[in-house]
Each structure stands twice: as structure tokens, then as C-alpha cells.
Amino acid sequence: MMDVTDRHCRYFLRLLSPSALLYTEMITARAIVRGDRESLLGFDAAEHPVALQLGGHDPVELAEAARIGEGFGYDEINLNVGCPSDRVREGRFGACLMLEPDVVAAAVGAIRSAVRIPVTVKSRIGVDDREGFDFLSSFVERVSAAGCRVFVVHARTAILSGLSPHENRTVPPLRYAVVTELKRSRPDLTVVLNGGITTEEAVEGALRSVDGVMVGRKIVDDPCFLATLEQRFVNPSATLPDRTAVVYRMYEYASRLAARGGRVHHVTRPMLGLYRGQRAARSWRRFLSERVCQPDASPRLLLESLRIVEQVTETE
Ligand SMILES: Cc1cc2nc3c(=O)[nH]c(=O)nc-3n(C[C@H](O)[C@H](O)[C@H](O)COP(=O)(O)O)c2cc1C
């Protein structure tokens, strides 16, 4: 998720879930080929497994970016054909590419020839008035013929004109049945359902029909939900991580980052929801967001933040 799942966010989420597959933000193939690779692609070994999500349409550029990403140690290359933003459409990538399945197939083929790690695609169920099972199914048929075996599908149509990216994640209705029908018709493929999943029950229900779920905004709001899912669906004997221990680990991480000149607010941003559902949630969030803006903000504010949590808990 753009401006969300950067390396600091992924490091934090990994402390909550040892096995969830985490995704990078969408990074354009061109930026990787021409830009500062270390700052775009560098990550901590603790983050594995991590998929690198690429945006682009040029098979040569995408293949080169994927090769570079594999060299950095990513576990999977995921091609974004679901982003509806104007800027992305102007660059001829994201959701508009669902209307050009041959281009997507060529891209997948080129990437597959360049790397040994899995190549997957994230799409919508359709674009504008080209939508529904028949459209998605023929798109998948073409792209799977180029060797893609895993499709992550956001179960909404992307509306390319008239809706903002935010509206495109709320206004078009969720149509899970289109995705479950895809799995039913193509049991040979791995189909992952995305969109609007916010409860354990919804995950459990989805897993009766598809192979996996991708959860986005719920994890941003309530990162510990990822730990709950890990325990319930992957490793029932795992104990839920202790929030205080997570904060200490993030303090150590932030200290290492600060020693390299990094900013502490990059580390605290994904942590704002850590106490969601707990009594200390609001005080924690407010303390972190206010203190991190002060000019003397250092990693120690994470230790101070624990005192805020203690104070709130003691007054219970
Ligand atoms: C702030 C934000 C940034 C996003 N960036 C990306 C992105 O870079 N690549 C992508 O495939 N989807 C991106 N998405 C879409 C999500 O991955 C997901 O498909 C969508 O939010 C629906 O799932 P959810 O209801 O679980 O959040 C983004 C969503 C948000 C809210």
C-alpha cells in the first residue's frame, strides 16, 4: 500500500505475524531501473517473506526491475493491475491494463523469463463497464496462459473516470461471488480474495471458497488483527505477541535507524494503531503523533510512550 507498507511498516508487522506474506508499496519499474535502488528496494532480512509489487507496462522495463528486485532478495514479484489513480492511468499501468490482457500477459512472460521467484498479479474484478465473471475470467485465462499461477483480486470494479482512488475503494460494491466463481472455474490457480475483510469470521468464510485473503486497511487501523489471524489460521499454538515487547523491539529498530540518519516518525507511523481496542489506545496514539513532531524527537520517545500506557492501565 502506497505510503503505508514501507520497510519500517513491514518490519513492525513482521513482529506481529511471523508468516503473513507482506507486500511493498507499488513501485514503478522505471523508478527501479533508473532511480536510487537502495532507497527504493532496501529492506531488512527480518521482513521475509516479502513480495515486491511493480507498476508498469513495458515488458523489458518490468523484467529488468524484477531482476533487480530478485537480486535484492524479494520472495515474489507482483504486478499491479488494480490501481485506478489518474496518474497511474496516464502512465498506462495499474487497473487500465486489465483492458489490455495481451500487454499484461507479455509483461508476465517477460518477468517470468527474468526471475526464478513466483510472479503474481493483483487486479480488480473489472474496469468501468467491462466487469463481472466473464470479463475477469477471460483476463485470467489470457494472463495465466503466460504462466501466472496466483491472482490476488480486489473484489470491486475500478471506475477510471469520476472516482478518486479513495472512492474506488468504497463506492463500487464488493462482489466476492465473482472471485469465488473464478476459483471454482479455475481450481488449478491460486486465488486470493481482497477487499473489505475486517473480521476473523470473514476470513474464515472466504477461506472456504478461495485459497487466501489479503487484508489492507484493517491492518493499518488495527495491526494486531494480523497477529490474531496468524494464531487462528496458521499457528493455533502461537501466543499473541506482547505489545510492550513489540515496542521495545521497535525502539531497538528505531535506534539503529537513527544511527544511520533515519527519522523516528517513519518508525512510529505504522505503530499508531498498536493499542487499538485497548484502554490506552487514544492516549498512546496522541502521545506518539504529538511527540514525534517535536524537533528533539528521538527513539526514546517509544520508551516514554510505554509509561503513558502504564499510567492509563494503572488508573483502571
Ligand atoms: C493508502 C492506500 C494505499 C494503497 N496502495 C496500494 C498499492 O500500492 N498497491 C495495491 O495493489 N493496492 C493498494 N491499495 C489497495 C489495497 O491494497 C486494497 O486492495 C484495498 O484497500 C482493498 O482492501 P482492504 O479493504 O482490505 O483495504 C492501497 C490502499 C490504500 C488505502
Ligand as a Chemical Component Dictionary entry (heavy atoms), coordinates in Angstrom:
data_LIG
# 
_chem_comp.id                   LIG 
_chem_comp.type                 NON-POLYMER 
_chem_comp.pdbx_formal_charge   0 
_chem_comp.three_letter_code    LIG 
# 
loop_
_chem_comp_atom.comp_id 
_chem_comp_atom.atom_id 
_chem_comp_atom.alt_atom_id 
_chem_comp_atom.type_symbol 
_chem_comp_atom.charge 
_chem_comp_atom.model_Cartn_x 
_chem_comp_atom.model_Cartn_y 
_chem_comp_atom.model_Cartn_z 
_chem_comp_atom.pdbx_ordinal 
LIG C1  C1  C 0 -3.450  4.199  1.381  1  
LIG C2  C2  C 0 -3.633  3.031  0.444  2  
LIG C3  C3  C 0 -2.638  2.722  -0.456 3  
LIG C4  C4  C 0 -2.786  1.635  -1.325 4  
LIG N1  N1  N 0 -1.764  1.332  -2.169 5  
LIG C5  C5  C 0 -1.846  0.202  -2.913 6  
LIG C6  C6  C 0 -0.738  -0.232 -3.700 7  
LIG O1  O1  O 0 0.324   0.393  -3.720 8  
LIG N2  N2  N 0 -0.880  -1.362 -4.424 9  
LIG C7  C7  C 0 -2.053  -2.108 -4.390 10 
LIG O2  O2  O 0 -2.124  -3.152 -5.028 11 
LIG N3  N3  N 0 -3.095  -1.707 -3.678 12 
LIG C8  C8  C 0 -3.019  -0.592 -2.931 13 
LIG N4  N4  N 0 -4.083  -0.205 -2.171 14 
LIG C9  C9  C 0 -5.326  -1.008 -2.216 15 
LIG C10 C10 C 0 -5.273  -2.119 -1.171 16 
LIG O3  O3  O 0 -4.188  -2.986 -1.424 17 
LIG C11 C11 C 0 -6.542  -2.947 -1.200 18 
LIG O4  O4  O 0 -6.673  -3.538 -2.456 19 
LIG C12 C12 C 0 -7.791  -2.141 -0.898 20 
LIG O5  O5  O 0 -7.586  -1.225 0.163  21 
LIG C13 C13 C 0 -8.960  -3.080 -0.523 22 
LIG O6  O6  O 0 -8.584  -3.942 0.516  23 
LIG P1  P1  P 0 -8.944  -3.604 2.078  24 
LIG O7  O7  O 0 -10.425 -3.377 2.145  25 
LIG O8  O8  O 0 -8.514  -4.845 2.848  26 
LIG O9  O9  O 0 -8.181  -2.394 2.454  27 
LIG C14 C14 C 0 -3.968  0.870  -1.303 28 
LIG C15 C15 C 0 -4.972  1.194  -0.382 29 
LIG C16 C16 C 0 -4.824  2.271  0.475  30 
LIG C17 C17 C 0 -5.925  2.593  1.455  31 
# 
loop_
_chem_comp_bond.comp_id 
_chem_comp_bond.atom_id_1 
_chem_comp_bond.atom_id_2 
_chem_comp_bond.value_order 
_chem_comp_bond.pdbx_ordinal 
LIG C1  C2  SING 1  
LIG C2  C3  SING 2  
LIG C2  C16 DOUB 3  
LIG C3  C4  DOUB 4  
LIG C4  N1  SING 5  
LIG C4  C14 SING 6  
LIG N1  C5  DOUB 7  
LIG C5  C6  SING 8  
LIG C5  C8  SING 9  
LIG C6  O1  DOUB 10 
LIG C6  N2  SING 11 
LIG N2  C7  SING 12 
LIG C7  O2  DOUB 13 
LIG C7  N3  SING 14 
LIG N3  C8  DOUB 15 
LIG C8  N4  SING 16 
LIG N4  C9  SING 17 
LIG N4  C14 SING 18 
LIG C9  C10 SING 19 
LIG C10 O3  SING 20 
LIG C10 C11 SING 21 
LIG C11 O4  SING 22 
LIG C11 C12 SING 23 
LIG C12 O5  SING 24 
LIG C12 C13 SING 25 
LIG C13 O6  SING 26 
LIG O6  P1  SING 27 
LIG P1  O7  DOUB 28 
LIG P1  O8  SING 29 
LIG P1  O9  SING 30 
LIG C14 C15 DOUB 31 
LIG C15 C16 SING 32 
LIG C16 C17 SING 33 
# 
